[in-house]
Amino acid sequence: MSSEKLKLFYRSRVRFFCSVVAILWLLQTCFLGALLLLVKQNLRQGVEDDLRHGMSFFVSKNHRLLYGPQIFGAVVDEKSLGNLDFVRIIRGDEQLLFSTSTLNGVDFTMLSQIDPSLSGVWLPLTIRPDQTGDEIWNISAATPAENLIVQVGSRDHHLFELYQRMKHYTMGAIVVALVVAVIITQLGLKLSLLPLNRLANRLASIKDGADDLLDDSSVVLQEQRQVFHQLNEIILQNRKLVNEMQASLDNVAHDLRTPMTRLRSVAEYGIQAGEDHEKLREALADCLEETERVLAMLNTMMNVAEAESGTMQLAIEPVRLCEMLRDIVELYEYAAEEATVTVDMACDERFMISVDRTRFSQVIANLLDNAIKYNKANGRVTVTGRDHDEFTEIVFEDSGIGVSEQEKYRIWDRLYRGDRSRTKPGLGLGLNYVNAVVKAHGGTITMGSVLNEGTTFTIRLPKSADAMEWAQITTP
């Protein structure tokens, strides 16, 4: 992982933690705001209940006054006002104003000019001549009878001030919580990034040539251990790929050196031939043969790369397995006779497989060619097609030189050729191509071998519904 990618990762982590802080702070703000609003509503409701209770008590104690023939000049008991600071009675054009003895300094003219229908909690009013600021009052008005208005009021001494203090404390708590959340988040971010910083330093050392893997012994979180484990896997894969690429380049250089050297020699021979057209023709033919060999190697490598990357285009169609095997066996009859190898084939004519005819023919040809090429004199090759419930099996058995235990796991590698196989012409790409094409068809190929006794290759292809249906239709 490059330093730029690590920086991007760090920035994404920072954005993530900032988002978490913002969300937590928003949730806390909403919670405290809702709590403050609930407290405010409860306080206001309590004040309103007290006002209604005080008005009801006053009306019950002064019922005759309110509903008598005349209210002007009436006197009431101050105790009937209870917790109220004033009571205002309006009937028609008459108006009476009763207050407690504690309501000193109030301009009753200003008090009598308050809107009779005014009701509310924590209302700012100016009712003193020398008042520099509004006083907070709680007022309630009611109409107990037609043409009768009763308005009561009391000064708020403590609750409004208590609410204001709570509001200030809440706002302060929100600000403090934001600061604390940011500090804790930054601390947590730094602590969480410590393993990543160590990881970045270790990756830098590995980039500079260190051969060790990442050490996760100091990592606490399981998720971070998984990241270290995956990075170690990537490092090992990269090293393996580099080694394979180096080996492949060495093999390519080795295998190309011979045809290129021969091509150059033939070209020099053609130049020295002068006017001898027959020698020139032979030189050009040899050049063409060597060029075809190089092109075959490059084309096979490109086909293998397509198959391994999953981009190989397959023209899948139902194919009679026995017909395909027979055609290829007949094609290699001359090579088998020359090598004094007998090729036998056993297959049920009803077998059908869904494959790319061209590419799968190349697979069978490769395996048959190897079985003949690396066989013994008077040896035998048996090609068998077997039908199973869920797959079709194709087996190539030979009595050849076999494969050593050390080479069994490398025969599928690109451009790999065993020591004994180098005496035979080849590119080291056949089995690699065979493996890639079989896997591209969704199948598997396995190899079993005993040194100097023979080798068996087994291909298993899954059955497709189309091939099974076509086989039933065409069965005589």
C-alpha positions as CSV (number, residue, x, y, z in Angstrom):
1,M,0.0,0.0,0.0
2,S,1.5,3.3,-1.1
3,S,1.9,6.4,1.2
4,E,-0.8,8.2,-0.9
5,K,-3.3,5.5,-0.3
6,L,-2.5,5.5,3.4
7,K,-3.0,9.3,3.5
8,L,-6.4,8.9,1.8
9,F,-7.2,6.2,4.4
10,Y,-6.2,8.5,7.2
11,R,-8.4,11.3,5.8
12,S,-11.3,9.0,5.5
13,R,-10.9,8.0,9.2
14,V,-10.7,11.6,10.2
15,R,-13.9,12.4,8.3
16,F,-15.5,9.4,9.9
17,F,-14.6,10.5,13.5
18,C,-15.7,14.1,12.7
19,S,-19.0,12.8,11.5
20,V,-19.4,10.7,14.7
21,V,-18.6,13.8,16.8
22,A,-21.1,15.8,14.9
23,I,-23.8,13.2,15.3
24,L,-23.2,12.7,19.0
25,W,-23.2,16.4,19.6
26,L,-26.4,16.8,17.6
27,L,-28.1,14.0,19.5
28,Q,-26.9,15.5,22.8
29,T,-28.2,19.0,21.8
30,C,-31.5,17.5,20.8
31,F,-31.8,15.6,24.1
32,L,-30.9,18.6,26.2
33,G,-33.1,20.9,24.1
34,A,-36.0,18.5,24.5
35,L,-35.4,18.2,28.2
36,L,-35.3,22.0,28.6
37,L,-38.5,22.3,26.7
38,L,-40.2,19.7,28.8
39,V,-39.1,21.5,32.0
40,K,-40.4,24.8,30.6
41,Q,-43.7,23.3,29.8
42,N,-44.1,21.8,33.2
43,L,-43.2,25.0,34.9
44,R,-45.6,27.0,32.8
45,Q,-48.3,24.5,33.4
46,G,-47.8,24.7,37.2
47,V,-48.0,28.5,37.1
48,E,-51.3,28.3,35.0
49,D,-52.7,25.8,37.5
50,D,-51.9,28.1,40.4
51,L,-53.6,31.0,38.7
52,R,-56.7,29.0,37.9
53,H,-56.8,27.7,41.5
54,G,-56.4,31.2,42.9
55,M,-59.1,32.6,40.6
56,S,-61.5,29.8,41.6
57,F,-60.8,30.4,45.3
58,F,-61.4,34.1,44.9
59,V,-64.7,33.6,43.0
60,S,-66.0,31.1,45.6
61,K,-65.2,33.5,48.5
62,N,-66.7,36.6,46.8
63,H,-69.7,35.1,45.0
64,R,-72.1,37.7,46.2
65,L,-69.9,40.6,45.2
66,L,-69.5,39.3,41.7
67,Y,-73.1,38.5,41.1
68,G,-74.6,41.2,43.3
69,P,-76.5,44.3,42.0
70,Q,-73.6,46.6,42.4
71,I,-69.8,46.0,42.7
72,F,-68.6,49.6,43.1
73,G,-67.4,50.3,46.6
74,A,-67.2,46.7,47.6
75,V,-64.6,45.5,50.0
76,V,-63.1,41.9,50.1
77,D,-61.0,40.0,52.5
78,E,-57.4,40.1,51.6
79,K,-57.1,36.5,52.5
80,S,-59.4,35.6,49.6
81,L,-56.7,36.7,47.2
82,G,-54.5,33.8,48.3
83,N,-51.2,33.9,46.3
84,L,-52.6,36.4,43.8
85,D,-51.1,39.9,43.8
86,F,-54.1,41.5,42.2
87,V,-57.7,40.7,41.1
88,R,-59.4,42.9,38.5
89,I,-63.2,42.7,38.1
90,I,-64.9,44.3,35.1
91,R,-68.7,44.4,34.7
92,G,-70.0,46.7,32.1
93,D,-68.5,50.1,32.6
94,E,-67.6,49.4,36.2
95,Q,-64.2,48.2,37.2
96,L,-62.7,47.1,40.6
97,L,-59.1,46.4,41.3
98,F,-58.1,44.5,44.5
99,S,-54.4,44.0,45.5
100,T,-52.4,42.7,48.4
101,S,-50.6,44.9,50.8
102,T,-47.3,43.7,49.4
103,L,-48.0,45.3,46.0
104,N,-46.2,48.5,46.8
105,G,-45.1,51.1,44.3
106,V,-47.5,49.9,41.6
107,D,-49.3,52.5,39.4
108,F,-52.8,51.2,39.6
109,T,-53.8,53.4,36.7
110,M,-51.3,51.6,34.5
111,L,-52.4,48.3,35.9
112,S,-56.1,49.1,35.2
113,Q,-55.2,49.8,31.5
114,I,-54.0,46.2,30.9
115,D,-56.0,44.5,28.2
116,P,-58.8,42.7,30.0
117,S,-58.4,39.6,27.9
118,L,-54.7,39.3,28.4
119,S,-53.6,35.9,29.7
120,G,-50.2,34.3,29.7
121,V,-47.2,33.1,31.7
122,W,-44.0,35.0,32.1
123,L,-45.3,38.3,30.6
124,P,-43.1,41.4,30.7
125,L,-45.1,44.3,32.1
126,T,-44.2,47.9,33.1
127,I,-46.6,49.0,35.9
128,R,-44.3,51.1,38.1
129,P,-43.5,54.8,37.3
130,D,-39.8,54.4,38.3
131,Q,-39.4,51.0,36.7
132,T,-36.3,50.7,34.5
133,G,-37.1,47.2,33.2
134,D,-40.0,45.0,32.6
135,E,-41.3,42.8,35.5
136,I,-42.4,39.3,34.8
137,W,-46.0,38.6,35.6
138,N,-48.3,35.7,35.3
139,I,-51.9,36.7,34.3
140,S,-55.1,34.8,33.7
141,A,-58.5,36.1,32.5
142,A,-61.9,34.4,32.6
143,T,-65.5,35.2,31.9
144,P,-67.6,33.4,34.6
145,A,-70.8,35.1,33.5
146,E,-72.1,37.3,30.7
147,N,-70.7,40.9,30.8
148,L,-68.3,39.9,33.6
149,I,-64.6,39.5,33.3
150,V,-62.3,38.4,36.1
151,Q,-58.6,39.0,35.6
152,V,-56.0,37.8,38.1
153,G,-52.2,38.2,38.3
154,S,-49.1,37.5,40.3
155,R,-45.5,38.5,40.0
156,D,-43.2,35.6,39.1
157,H,-40.4,35.8,41.8
158,H,-38.5,32.6,41.2
159,L,-39.6,30.2,38.4
160,F,-38.8,32.4,35.4
161,E,-35.4,33.1,36.9
162,L,-34.9,29.4,37.6
163,Y,-35.8,28.6,34.0
164,Q,-33.4,31.2,32.7
165,R,-30.6,29.8,34.8
166,M,-31.4,26.3,33.5
167,K,-31.4,27.5,29.9
168,H,-28.0,29.1,30.4
169,Y,-26.6,26.0,32.1
170,T,-28.0,23.9,29.3
171,M,-26.3,26.0,26.6
172,G,-23.1,25.9,28.6
173,A,-23.3,22.2,28.9
174,I,-23.8,21.8,25.2
175,V,-20.8,23.9,24.5
176,V,-18.7,22.1,27.1
177,A,-19.9,18.7,25.8
178,L,-18.9,19.7,22.3
179,V,-15.4,20.6,23.4
180,V,-15.0,17.4,25.5
181,A,-16.3,15.3,22.6
182,V,-13.8,16.9,20.2
183,I,-11.0,16.3,22.6
184,I,-12.0,12.7,23.3
185,T,-12.4,12.1,19.6
186,Q,-9.1,13.5,18.7
187,L,-7.4,11.4,21.5
188,G,-9.3,8.3,20.3
189,L,-8.3,9.1,16.7
190,K,-4.6,9.4,17.5
191,L,-4.7,6.2,19.5
192,S,-6.5,4.3,16.7
193,L,-4.1,5.6,14.2
194,L,-1.0,4.4,16.1
195,P,-1.1,0.9,14.5
196,L,-1.7,2.5,11.1
197,N,1.3,4.8,11.6
198,R,3.4,1.7,12.5
199,L,1.9,-0.1,9.5
200,A,2.9,2.8,7.2
201,N,6.5,2.8,8.6
202,R,6.7,-1.0,8.2
203,L,5.3,-0.8,4.7
204,A,7.9,1.8,3.8
205,S,10.7,-0.4,5.1
206,I,9.3,-3.4,3.1
207,K,9.2,-1.1,0.1
208,D,12.8,-0.3,0.6
209,G,13.8,-4.0,0.5
210,A,13.1,-5.6,3.9
211,D,12.1,-9.2,3.6
212,D,10.1,-9.6,6.8
213,L,6.3,-9.6,7.0
214,L,4.2,-7.3,9.1
215,D,4.2,-8.0,12.8
216,D,0.7,-7.8,14.3
217,S,1.7,-8.8,17.9
218,S,1.1,-5.2,19.1
219,V,-2.3,-4.9,17.5
220,V,-5.3,-5.2,19.9
221,L,-8.4,-5.0,17.7
222,Q,-9.4,-8.1,15.7
223,E,-10.3,-5.9,12.7
224,Q,-6.8,-4.5,12.6
225,R,-5.3,-8.0,12.8
226,Q,-7.4,-9.0,9.8
227,V,-6.0,-6.0,7.9
228,F,-2.4,-7.0,8.8
229,H,-3.2,-10.6,7.8
230,Q,-4.6,-9.5,4.4
231,L,-1.6,-7.2,3.8
232,N,0.8,-10.1,4.6
233,E,-1.1,-12.3,2.1
234,I,-0.8,-9.5,-0.5
235,I,2.9,-9.2,0.2
236,L,3.5,-12.9,-0.1
237,Q,1.5,-13.0,-3.4
238,N,3.4,-10.1,-4.8
239,R,6.7,-11.8,-3.9
240,K,5.5,-15.0,-5.5
241,L,4.4,-13.2,-8.6
242,V,7.7,-11.4,-8.8
243,N,9.6,-14.7,-8.5
244,E,7.4,-16.3,-11.1
245,M,7.8,-13.4,-13.4
246,Q,11.6,-13.6,-13.0
247,A,11.5,-17.4,-13.6
248,S,9.1,-16.9,-16.6
249,L,11.4,-14.3,-18.1
250,D,14.4,-16.6,-17.6
251,N,12.5,-19.4,-19.3
252,V,11.3,-17.1,-22.1
253,A,14.8,-15.9,-22.7
254,H,16.1,-19.5,-22.7
255,D,13.4,-20.8,-25.0
256,L,13.5,-17.8,-27.4
257,R,17.3,-17.8,-27.6
258,T,17.4,-21.0,-29.6
259,P,14.8,-20.0,-32.3
260,M,16.2,-16.5,-32.5
261,T,19.8,-17.7,-32.8
262,R,18.7,-20.2,-35.5
263,L,16.8,-17.4,-37.2
264,R,19.8,-15.2,-37.3
265,S,22.0,-18.1,-38.5
266,V,19.6,-18.9,-41.3
267,A,19.4,-15.3,-42.3
268,E,23.2,-15.0,-42.4
269,Y,23.2,-18.2,-44.5
270,G,20.7,-16.7,-46.9
271,I,22.8,-13.6,-47.3
272,Q,25.9,-15.7,-48.0
273,A,23.9,-17.7,-50.6
274,G,24.1,-14.9,-53.0
275,E,22.4,-15.7,-56.3
276,D,21.7,-19.3,-55.4
277,H,17.9,-19.2,-55.3
278,E,17.5,-22.7,-54.0
279,K,19.5,-21.9,-50.8
280,L,17.6,-18.6,-50.5
281,R,14.3,-20.5,-50.6
282,E,15.5,-23.0,-48.0
283,A,16.7,-20.1,-45.7
284,L,13.4,-18.3,-46.0
285,A,11.5,-21.5,-45.3
286,D,13.6,-22.1,-42.1
287,C,13.0,-18.4,-41.1
288,L,9.3,-18.9,-41.5
289,E,9.4,-22.1,-39.4
290,E,11.3,-20.4,-36.6
291,T,9.0,-17.4,-36.8
292,E,5.9,-19.6,-36.5
293,R,7.5,-21.2,-33.4
294,V,8.0,-17.8,-31.7
295,L,4.5,-16.7,-32.7
296,A,3.0,-19.9,-31.4
297,M,4.7,-19.3,-28.0
298,L,3.4,-15.7,-27.8
299,N,-0.1,-16.7,-28.9
300,T,-0.3,-19.4,-26.3
301,M,0.9,-17.1,-23.6
302,M,-1.8,-14.5,-24.6
303,N,-4.5,-17.3,-24.5
304,V,-3.3,-18.4,-21.1
305,A,-3.4,-14.8,-19.8
306,E,-7.0,-14.4,-21.2
307,A,-8.1,-17.6,-19.5
308,E,-6.5,-16.8,-16.2
309,S,-8.0,-13.3,-16.1
310,G,-11.5,-14.6,-17.0
311,T,-11.7,-12.6,-20.3
312,M,-11.4,-15.6,-22.6
313,Q,-14.4,-15.7,-25.0
314,L,-15.8,-19.2,-25.2
315,A,-18.2,-20.3,-28.0
316,I,-20.0,-23.0,-26.0
317,E,-21.9,-25.6,-28.0
318,P,-23.0,-29.2,-27.5
319,V,-20.2,-31.5,-28.9
320,R,-20.1,-35.3,-29.2
321,L,-17.1,-36.3,-27.1
322,C,-16.2,-39.5,-28.9
323,E,-16.3,-37.7,-32.3
324,M,-13.9,-35.1,-31.0
325,L,-11.6,-37.6,-29.4
326,R,-11.5,-39.8,-32.5
327,D,-10.6,-36.9,-34.8
328,I,-7.7,-35.9,-32.6
329,V,-6.5,-39.5,-32.2
330,E,-6.5,-39.9,-36.0
331,L,-4.6,-36.6,-36.4
332,Y,-1.8,-38.0,-34.1
333,E,-1.7,-41.5,-35.7
334,Y,1.4,-40.7,-37.7
335,A,3.3,-39.2,-34.7
336,A,2.3,-42.2,-32.6
337,E,3.6,-44.6,-35.3
338,E,6.9,-42.7,-35.5
339,A,7.3,-42.9,-31.7
340,T,6.2,-46.6,-31.7
341,V,3.4,-45.8,-29.3
342,T,-0.1,-47.5,-29.5
343,V,-3.1,-45.2,-28.9
344,D,-6.4,-46.8,-27.7
345,M,-9.7,-45.0,-27.2
346,A,-12.8,-46.1,-25.3
347,C,-15.9,-43.9,-25.3
348,D,-19.7,-44.2,-25.5
349,E,-21.0,-42.5,-28.6
350,R,-23.9,-41.0,-26.7
351,F,-21.6,-38.8,-24.5
352,M,-22.2,-35.1,-25.0
353,I,-20.3,-32.1,-23.5
354,S,-20.8,-28.4,-23.7
355,V,-17.5,-26.8,-24.7
356,D,-15.8,-24.4,-27.0
357,R,-14.9,-26.9,-29.8
358,T,-11.7,-25.2,-31.0
359,R,-10.2,-24.6,-27.6
360,F,-11.2,-27.9,-26.0
361,S,-9.7,-29.7,-29.1
362,Q,-6.5,-27.9,-28.3
363,V,-6.7,-29.2,-24.7
364,I,-7.1,-32.8,-25.9
365,A,-4.4,-32.4,-28.5
366,N,-1.9,-31.1,-25.9
367,L,-2.5,-33.9,-23.5
368,L,-2.3,-36.6,-26.3
369,D,0.8,-35.0,-27.7
370,N,2.5,-35.0,-24.3
371,A,1.4,-38.7,-23.7
372,I,3.0,-39.7,-27.0
373,K,6.1,-37.4,-26.8
374,Y,7.1,-38.4,-23.3
375,N,6.3,-42.1,-23.7
376,K,8.7,-45.1,-24.0
377,A,9.4,-47.1,-27.1
378,N,6.6,-49.6,-27.7
379,G,4.5,-47.7,-25.1
380,R,0.8,-47.3,-24.8
381,V,-1.7,-44.4,-24.5
382,T,-5.3,-45.0,-23.5
383,V,-7.9,-42.2,-23.9
384,T,-11.2,-43.0,-22.1
385,G,-14.5,-41.0,-21.9
386,R,-16.6,-41.9,-18.9
387,D,-20.1,-40.7,-18.0
388,H,-21.2,-39.9,-14.4
389,D,-24.3,-38.4,-12.9
390,E,-23.0,-34.9,-12.4
391,F,-19.9,-34.7,-14.7
392,T,-18.2,-36.2,-17.7
393,E,-14.7,-37.6,-17.2
394,I,-11.9,-37.8,-19.8
395,V,-8.8,-39.8,-18.8
396,F,-5.4,-39.9,-20.5
397,E,-3.2,-42.8,-19.3
398,D,0.3,-43.4,-20.7
399,S,3.2,-45.7,-19.9
400,G,5.8,-43.0,-20.2
401,I,8.6,-41.6,-18.2
402,G,6.4,-40.1,-15.5
403,V,6.9,-37.1,-13.4
404,S,9.0,-36.8,-10.3
405,E,7.6,-35.8,-6.9
406,Q,9.5,-32.5,-7.0
407,E,8.0,-31.6,-10.4
408,K,4.4,-32.6,-9.8
409,Y,3.3,-29.3,-8.3
410,R,5.2,-27.2,-10.9
411,I,4.0,-28.8,-14.2
412,W,1.0,-26.3,-14.3
413,D,3.3,-23.2,-14.0
414,R,3.7,-21.1,-17.1
415,L,6.9,-21.8,-19.1
416,Y,8.0,-24.5,-16.7
417,R,9.8,-27.5,-18.2
418,G,11.3,-30.4,-16.3
419,D,14.9,-31.3,-16.7
420,R,14.1,-34.5,-18.7
421,S,11.5,-32.7,-20.8
422,R,14.0,-30.2,-22.2
423,T,15.4,-32.9,-24.5
424,K,12.1,-32.7,-26.4
425,P,10.8,-29.7,-28.4
426,G,8.3,-27.6,-26.5
427,L,7.5,-24.2,-25.0
428,G,6.5,-25.1,-21.5
429,L,3.1,-23.6,-22.0
430,G,1.0,-26.6,-22.9
431,L,-0.2,-27.8,-19.5
432,N,-0.5,-24.2,-18.3
433,Y,-2.9,-23.6,-21.2
434,V,-4.7,-26.8,-20.7
435,N,-5.3,-26.0,-17.0
436,A,-6.5,-22.5,-17.8
437,V,-9.0,-23.6,-20.5
438,V,-10.4,-26.4,-18.4
439,K,-11.0,-24.0,-15.5
440,A,-12.6,-21.5,-17.9
441,H,-15.1,-24.3,-18.8
442,G,-15.9,-24.8,-15.1
443,G,-14.0,-28.1,-14.9
444,T,-11.0,-29.5,-13.1
445,I,-7.9,-31.4,-14.2
446,T,-5.8,-33.6,-12.0
447,M,-2.6,-35.5,-12.5
448,G,-1.2,-38.7,-11.0
449,S,2.2,-40.1,-11.9
450,V,4.7,-42.7,-11.0
451,L,8.3,-42.1,-12.1
452,N,9.3,-44.3,-15.0
453,E,5.9,-46.1,-15.0
454,G,3.4,-43.6,-16.4
455,T,1.2,-40.6,-16.0
456,T,-2.6,-40.2,-15.8
457,F,-4.4,-36.9,-16.5
458,T,-8.1,-36.7,-15.5
459,I,-10.5,-34.0,-16.8
460,R,-13.9,-33.5,-15.2
461,L,-16.4,-31.3,-16.8
462,P,-19.8,-30.5,-15.2
463,K,-22.8,-31.6,-17.2
464,S,-25.0,-28.8,-18.7
465,A,-28.7,-29.1,-19.2
466,D,-28.4,-28.3,-22.9
467,A,-25.9,-31.1,-23.5
468,M,-27.9,-33.7,-21.6
469,E,-31.1,-32.7,-23.5
470,W,-29.3,-32.8,-26.9
471,A,-27.9,-36.2,-26.1
472,Q,-31.3,-37.6,-25.4
473,I,-32.7,-36.1,-28.6
474,T,-30.0,-37.5,-30.8
475,T,-29.8,-40.9,-29.1
476,P,-30.8,-43.6,-31.6
